[in-house]
Amino acid sequence: MAKKEKGKQKKVPPPQNIPEIEPKTKYLFIIILAAFLLAFFLHKMSAKSKEIPYSEFRAMVSKGEVTECTVGQRVIEGKAVVKGEEKEFVTLRVEEDKELVDLLEKHKVKYTGTEDQSWFYQLFLTLIIPLILIILIWNFIFKRMAGAGDQVMSFGRNKAKLYASVGEKITFKDVAGIEDAQMEMMEMVEFLKNPQKFQRLGGKIPKGVLLVGPPGTGKTLLAKATAGEAGVPFFSMNGSEFVEMFVGVGAARVRDLFDQALKKAPCIIFIDEIDAIGRHRGAGSIVGGNDEREQTLNQLLSEMDGFSSKKGVIIMAATNRPDVLDSALLRPGRFDRQIVLHAPDLAGREAILNVHIRSLTLSPEVDLHSVAARTPGFVGADLSFICNEAALLAARNDKDAIEMSDFDKAIDRVIAGPEKTNRLISQKEKEIVAFHEAGHTIVAHFLPRTDPVTRVSIIPRGIHALGVTMQTPIEDRYLMTKSELEEKLCTLLGGRSAEELIFNEISTGAQNDLRNATELARSMIAEYGMNKKIGLISFPNAAPMFLRRGFYDGQGAYSEQTSYEIEEEVKAVLSELYDKATTILKEHEEMLDILANALLQKETIEKKELIELLGPKKVLEKRNREQGTVNSGQ
């Protein structure tokens, strides 16, 4: 039995791009060939019907009936007028007749000489060449049909990229900043390398692992590293690649993917952006839910139920929208484990930077800890971009190594956008921007619970920002108190307050600040329960229709009276904190003038110069936020 199975495995299937000719096609080809042969023989017969004896030819010449002829070594062809009717003739020449030319000239017959063609040449010219052309055309048509047929059949084949265990591998050495998730995945490596260790007590290897996290946190990288550590094939496919315009293609591709994976077991199937096919069935559909995407999802659910984990196939998937996935996909027995990848903390960011600088040439002055401290809330993709951008900036300036200033510029570019040094701004507008950013800085500096300002600039950046005030947290934190949020609102409103205080006029420059302040104030009142009048009720913003599970999910379900009260409380909070920001600016109006004039001269002021101008910042305690603060109202 073993030999038979071995023999079956070595059996090579016939190539799929060479289609087998059907009987009807064969008959058609034979009919066309027969038609050409018949035409050839008819042509020969017609030539024979024109043949006359040589003596008759000489008699016709003597009577003056021959008008023209072509004289060959063996054959004479020509035209003659007999009894008023023109006809063609062919005759075999008698070689001993040496008086033929004199006879033709005597009766004024137009004649030419030619070289006789052999019967093989005539056969080649009239039959073989057309037959070769027919075969070539026929072959071309069949190849086009084969290509089209192969394309049609390929719709049902999966488009997964196979990363084999040979060649350059991605391992856990290439992954940093997500140690908790990495520990979970190391157990999956053990499952693949030594499944008997876990099965000896009757346990089952998990079928599926769902990687959840914000974009850029390293979900795909972690899955590839798991396959690299385990030394098994890695099938990678995007969720959107399953669905095509043809009905049933997605389900066919799911079946084909699992069939291939079982042949390569043990292996890993990785489906990136699984929310493309795994959304709640019926979500966003008014007519019904039986569409192509749902058929693909149903087939995926069926395949995950149909194969045994003993075969060593583990399914991994990644998404940043777990809230929209169908509950049937998340139940135990399908995606048994859900691993969450968060944005890295300070130590994690520093570890990620150490991974990305392996191929870079750094100056000894570069402090990666300082770079990590300036990038709170950044994920692996952001940090990779910063390292690459710093390298490009250094190369642009013909430096031999990447300096700390290059990293600072790269961070600023990611946070606030590229500098617009060529944008022309009038002196009046420049003064408004300078006092606006100085207002943000003064309020943030003299409030004890805000993050310290590390840089303030009036150089235009990005699409709309005419200036920027950057604050860097001291440490990583994941909660914010009501007092901290109120001081953050004061900082956001400090720019508008400074404009009104100095110029007795307001501008459109605070549009972004007001938008952010309104959203934050509304969240405090309607979501965080930080308002006595509204109470301890949370009213989250209503989700868009395409993210809802049904027609109505209860979000935004409050009365018009409550909505009115929320708006009134938002106005009251913002008005109160705006007055507080104005009070702080009036108390330090002299410093506001000094800072604004310094900005007009230098355009950018760093943390060290700010301390020299304003003095050290007084803080109540160390604080940080998961994300840094950028006030770019201008």
Summary of the structure (lengths in Angstrom):
residues: 634
radius of gyration: 42.6
end to end distance: 79.1
largest distance: 136.2
contacts: 1872
relative contact order: 0.07
helix: 52%
strand: 12%
